[in-house]
Amino acid sequence: MRTVPTASGGVLGYVPGAWDRFHIGHLNILRRARQMCDQLVVGVVTDEELFGAKGQMPMVTLEERVQVVAAVGIVDAVVVDFSTSKLDVWDRVRFDVLFKGDDWMGTAKGNRLEQEMASVGAAVRYFPYTQHTSSTTLRQILAGR
């Protein structure tokens, strides 16, 4: 795993996520984020945090999810994201902008994220959510639902 780059005057972007069953929606958000920053750090949420948020364990282990994201050529660094509070990872990475899918926009968790980021001077930018594919949809297909 690469170390976190320093922004050195440029925009340091951060994209948190589960990255379970990596798909085109994941690639889309990384591509869009890459266009809007000079350096891109991706956070991979731990298995425990994902279980707490979604009530089920990811299908792909944390170590493998980190390796997959690190292999994407447009990513400068990968960090493990240990908390639902992005202030915790901001303390380690000091990013300028956090990128999320627009399925978070206008929700309680999106509003909380925006408030947290504003408290440290970081922006939140939303990108269109890829409707035709998601990890939840893929899990349902694999389960035969």
N, C-alpha and C positions, 0 to 999 in steps of 0.2 A: 504494500500500500504506500502510495506517495504521501509526503508530508503536506500540510496545508500551505499553499503559497501565500506570500504577502502581497497585498494589493498594489504596493509601490505606486500610488497615485491613481491607479485605474479602478474600475468598478469591480468589486468582488461579489460574485453572485453565489447563492446557496439554494439548493433544491433538496428538500427532505422527502423521504418516501420509503415505502416498504420494498419496492422493486421486486416483488414476488412474482414469478412467472413473467419475466421481462417481455414486454410487447410494444407494439407501435405507439400506443399512447405514451408510454414511458419515453421512448425515443423522441417523440414529438416535443414533449416538454423540455427535454435536454437540449434539443436543437434550438428551440425558441429562446431558452435561457442563454445559451451560448452566444446568440446574436446580440444580446443586451448587456453583456458584461465582458470584461477583459480577462478575468479568470473565473473558473467555475468549480465550486466545491459541491459535492453531492453527499448528503447524509443518508445513511442506511439505518433505519430504525431497528432496534433490537427485537428479538423474538418475544421477549416478555412484554415490551411496550405494545407490540402489535396484538398480542393476546389480550392485554388490558383494554385496548381500543376497539377490537373487533370480535373478541370472544372466541377466537380460534387461532391456532398457531399457523405461521406461514408454511407453505408447501416446500419452500427452498430454504436451507439453513442460512443463518446470518453470514457465515464465512463465504458461502457460495454466492450470495447476493452481492457482497462486497466485491468479490472477484469479477462478477459479471459487469457491474457498474464501472469498476476500474478499467475494464478492457475497452470501454467505449472511448474512442479516440478524442472526443470533444470535451472530456472531463479532465480537469487539472489535478484534482485530489478527491479522495473519498474519506469520510470520517464516519465513525459509528455514532449514531444519535441515540442517546440513552434515556431521553425524557420527552414527554408530550409538550413540555414547555420549551419553545424555541429560544427562550432567553438563555437556557443552559448551554445550548450549542453556540449561540451568539458569543457567549463569554469565551469560548475556545477559538472560534473562527473569526469573529469580528467582521462579518459580511456586511455589505452595503444594501443589498436587496435580496429578499427571499421570494422565490417563485413557487406558485401553487396552481393547481387546476382550478378553473372557475366554478367547479362544483362546491368549493368552499366559500365563494363570494356571497355575502349577505347572510351567512349562517352564524349561529352563536359561536362556533369554533373559529370561523373566519374573522368575525369581529374581535374576538379575544386575541387572535394572532396579530391583527392589525394594531391593536392597542399595545400589545407587548413590544412589537417591533418599533412603533412610534416612540416608546419610552427610551429606546437606545439609539434613535436616529436612523433606523433601518426602514426601508420601504418594503411593501408587499406588492408584487405584481402578479396578476392572474392571467393564465392562458386558457384558451378553449379546451374543455375536457373532451377527450376522444370518446364520443358516445357509443360507437359501434364495438368497442372492445374495452374491457376493464379486467382487472385481476379477479374481481368478484364474479363477473360473467364467466370468465374462463374456469374458475373453480366450480361453478354450477354445471357447466358443460362436462367437465371431467367427472363430476359426481353423478352424471346421467340425469340431471333435472331438466 
